[in-house]
Structures are given as C-alpha cells and as structure tokens.
Amino acid sequence: MIEAVMLWNEPNNKSHWDPDIDPEWRIYACTVIAAGQAIATENKRLNRVLGGISPIDPAFIANMAGQGALDHVDTVAVHGFPLDWNLWQIDEWPAKLAEIRAATTLPIWVTEVGVSSFGAEEVQRWGLGRTCELLVSETPRVHWYSLYDLPRAWTATTRHREAEGSAYFRHSAMGLLREDGTPKLALARFAEATPQVGICQWFHFEDHRLNEGVAWLKRLGVKYLRTGLSWADSFRPNAIAWFDRQMEALSDFEVTVTFCFTPEHRGIAPHHTSPPQAIEEYAEFCAAMVRRYAPTSPADREAEPLLDMY
C-alpha cells in the first residue's frame, strides 16, 4: 500500500530542479502548495512529504516554511551520501539531522542514503553498517539507495555526466546487487537491518528488473520501499498499463511514491528538471495517481463529517 507521497525529488539539486529558472524556489513552493492541497482533497490520511533535499540545507527548509509550502506537507526528507559526494563525514549524520530539526517541527525522514562500491565493496559494506548505527534511532524512515546498480548503458539523472570524473560513475555502483543481479558483499549486512531500514529503488519505464526486484525485496525482508511515478512518463504510450503493473507488483510494501520529472513539452524549458508551465497540471497528475493507487477507503468516507448544506 502507499503510505506516503513525495513532491518531487531533490528540488534543491540542479540535476532535478532548474535553479536558473526558479532561483528562489518560488515556483517550487507554489507547486508544493497546489499538489499538497490536491492530494489532501483525494486522501487526507496520506502522508505528504516534501521532496527529499540534497544537499542537506536548513536554509532551504526555512525558505519553504517562509513561503508557506510546509503548511501543505506532513514530513520533510533529506538525502545524504557522505562517502561519495557530500563534503562532510559519515559520523556527522546526527548533526545534519539536528540542523533540519532546528528549522522545522515536522518529522524528518532519510529517504536516500547510500555508499557506492566504486572503490571497493568492503567500503560499501562498512558504510551501510555505520549508516544503520547512526540513523535507525534518529529517524522513523531510512531508505537505502539502492537495490540494483544502475546499468552502465543507462544515463544517470545528473547534468554533470563525465565532467564529474569518477563521481559520475559512482551513480552506477550504488546497488546491493550488480547490474547482472548477483549480490555484493553489503547485501548480507543489509538483510540484518530490515525491516527497520527500507530501500529506495527507482524502477524505470517498463523496467525489466521489476519482478526479480520484488522477489529480492521480499527475500531480504524489506517492509518500506521508496520509488517513483514519472509525470513525464505519463505521456508515453501505455503509461497507465505500466504504472498499474508497477504498483500492483509493489502492493505488499509500505510505499513512498515520488511524483517528479517534468514532461519536456510542459516545462518552461524543454527539460525534465524545468519548473512546469502550469503548476496545476502537476497537481492534477498527483491527484490522479492518488485517486488510482491510494483512494480514500469507504470506511474513511463514512467517517467524514457531513457538510453543512445551508
């Protein structure tokens, strides 16, 4: 079942939201407000999560609070990769969460944290264990990124590409399983951390790994899963059939589903990181996905107070 919906992914990261078009994140804040209202109209019990931020920046959270966006979400989320991309050490995790707690009273989830095996699988295994030691007692949700390595033939969602040097190729080595589905050393350590620790696994459009991935998640004892439904993909032929297949396959997990990626023809600029031309269109996509995959139950509808008609 869906336990939460996330409104975009890493909105303060230029690989996911264009700061040249929206330098003060005013469009993003308005987008969150519109989508948050639309989701609450469909299912007021659903946990609405602000797009997980990367880097971890309390000033961004304060900005969202000042623009009223936090009034329309129930949780904030952070992403951190201190052994690969961030300029801080892994033992600083509690301090990083404390910085966000100082900026908001909302609950804080860690919806992406990971370590690549680019340098050595032993580093990933150690990093996973240390991450669990630091975070499990600090936050109600920790989602390890990810189950699978990103296939080398696929492009990582980043604007930097090979200009990043080895940092780019680390995107392809974040999984507990290699591209061919064989386990890495960290897999056994992860199994010791479930069900408290969940997984963040992005399933691409018509992803050939879906059924095998679900089997692995169940074998590992995963309870909490974060994934995404792409607004851009919704314009592909057979999009709803794929969305239905994906969500049915994931129905046994507590799912946080992320709504993100602007269709090129609906962006201010023709790119998936662009703010939308009309924020209402993104809000309606969110509402439509909630109606389809997380509708209000009959019991909830019966419990709602009757409106005064006069």
Disulfide bonds with the S-S distance in Angstrom:
none
